[in-house]
């Protein structure tokens, strides 16, 4: 223990030393405190009083070294003043460096009790408690997995040159075909997590996975197409093409989703490293920055910062009729976005767990998914600052198609955040020793 005090006459030292120790909370006697491991020192095991043994101590011995001052280079031994003296006990030996620096290690009357658990370890019995609205979360995870794989494969093919930028429809064709064929992973992921959440309405889960998010996208797309028909635009999709899209959805994607859900429900529920207590633990009062909303808002800033430059070029390609050629760089940005979403979500998840708030499932999804809100804000800014669009129909079309992109991006980033946090939580709690 080091105490830095100004150089004063000897009679006033004990009084100021007492004041300093009281301010630091160092009162003789049993006291609970945290501890940390110093690299280079042999670790020592500590346990409760009733479990102590020669290999496991119950009390932490605290030693003192010297008293020094910022106004003088002259150190003094802790025992130079008749204050809080310890009984004669074992005195550790100093090494050469400590002797040269004037340190004399002495025993002290202060003791600390060892604590086995703190922070995130205290909620091990609630960390895998099923979240509220687990049905909806599992459906979002299934659709997000479908979009994540579709985006990765499409950008990978474009990066290798299989999708030429000169053929503007090749990229969209590849994305739609991949989405239709990836119904099986969507159903499997949704079913697996819904079962791990304790859900039993498997038919409802499969139907929502097949129709909820795709239905919202198709309804928005159909309304936009009606506006194009009404305006007599050449961009309007023919009725026969719409029927073909519906046939791909109902005849291929939906059956594949049912197949994936069948295998997902057939497998055993995901095994967690710790058991869940029957009675939920009470969550203590949270500070402002550990409350859900501030963390969610902050979590989307960093991932959006990775993409907003490329987002400008992508919006120019869509709305200003410019060609986009940088698919290799876009694929790199995609990888960086995945890493950034994962790291930001894990970091905020750890902060909340240290505050003993174990409701991480929805928060992890919404934290990285909030990047889509910044996407929407930027799209509004782009509309008013970069485009010269006039007319009600054109404005509705812009924001209608933008909402489709925002929904897809929300599911995409939210799924990344959830999977990253799920891996992190499973990893750290797999090393917790529970009696």
Residue, then its C-alpha position, 0 to 999 in steps of 0.5 A: x500500500x502506498x500513501x502519497x502525502x505532503x511533507x509535514x512536520x512529524x506531529x501532524x503525520x498520524x492525523x493526516x494519515x488517518x484522514x487519508x485511510x478513512x477517505x480510501x475506506x481502509x478501516x482495519x478489520x474484515x472488509x469485502x473488496x474486489x481483486x485482480x491478477x498481477x502478471x508475473x506473480x504466482x496465482x493463489x486460490x481463495x474460497x469461503x471461510x467454511x471451505x478454506x484449506x492449505x491450498x485455498x485461503x479464506x483471507x487475503x493478506x495485505x502488505x504495506x511498503x512505504x510512505x512517500x510524497x509528491x513533494x519529496x523523494x525521501x520515502x519512509x517506512x510504514x512503521x516509522x510512525x506509531x499508527x495502525x501497527x500490525x502484530x509481529x508476523x511473517x515479513x515478506x522478503x524484498x528483491x534487489x530492485x525493491x531494496x534499491x528503491x527504498x521499499x520495505x514490505x511490512x505486514x498490515x492489520x488490514x484483511x479482505x474477504x475473498x469473493x467468488x462471484x461478482x458482476x456477470x457471474x452472478x446472473x449465471x442462473x438467468x442468462x439463458x432464461x427465454x426472452x419475451x416474444x421469443x416467437x418473433x425473435x426466432x422468426x427474425x433470426x430465421x429471416x436474417x440468416x436467409x438474408x445474411x447468406x444471400x448477401x454473402x454469396x451474391x457479393x462473393x460472386x460479384x467480387x469474382x466477376x460472375x455478375x457483370x455491372x453492365x448487366x444491371x439485372x444480373x445482381x438482382x436475379x442472383x439475389x432473388x434466386x438465392x433467397x428462394x433457395x435459402x428457405x431451408x436455413x431460415x426454417x432450421x434456425x427459426x425452429x432451433x432457437x424457438x425450441x431453445x426458447x421453450x416454444x411449442x407452437x411449431x406450426x405458427x413458427x413455421x408459417x410466420x418464418x415463411x410469410x411474415x417478413x417476405x409478406x411485408x416486402x412483397x406487399x410494399x413492392x406490390x403497392x409500389x408497382x401499382x403506383x408505377x402502373x398508375x403512372x404508366x411507367x415502363x418500370x412497372x412489372x408485368x402481371x405475369x412476372x408477379x405471378x411467377x414471383x409468387x410461384x417461386x415463393x409459394x412453390x419453392x421457398x415455403x416448402x424449403x422453409x418447412x423442410x428446414x423447420x422439420x429438421x430444426x424441431x427434430x433435433x434436441x434443444x440447444x444445450x446451455x453450459x449453465x442451468x436456469x433457475x426457476x425464480x428469476x433474479x431481480x435486476x438492480x437499478x441501472x444507470x443511464x448508460x446501462x439502460x436498454x435504449x441508450x445502449x441500443x442507440x449507441x450500438x448502431x453508430x460504429x457499424x454505420x460509420x463503416x458503410x456510409x461512404x459506400x452507401x452514398x455510391x450505392x444510392x447514386x447507382x440506384x437513384x442517379x442511374x450511375x454504374x457501380x463497379x466496386x464489388x470487391x471493395x463492397x465485399x470488404x466493407x461487408x466483412x468489416x460490417x460483420x466484424x464491427x456489428x459483432x464487436x460493438x454488440x459483444x462489448x455492450x452486452x458485457x457491460x450490461x451483464x456486469x450491471x447484472x442485467x441478463x436480458x441480452x437476447x432482444x438487446x443484442x438483436x436491436x443494438x446492431x439492428x439499430x444501424x438500419x435506423x441510421x440507414x433510414x436517416x441517411x436516406x432521408x438526408x440523401x433525398x433532400x440534399x442530393x436528389x431533385x425529385x418532385x411529385x407525390x408518386x416519385x416521393x412515395x416510390x423513393x421512400x417505399x423502396x427505401x423501407x424495403x432496404x431498411x427492413x432487409x438491413x435491419x434483419x441482416x445486422x440484427x442477426x449478426x449481433x444476436x449470433x455474436x452475442x450468443x457465441x460470447x455468452x455461451x463461451x464465457x459461461x462455459x468456464x464458470x464453475x457452478x456448485 
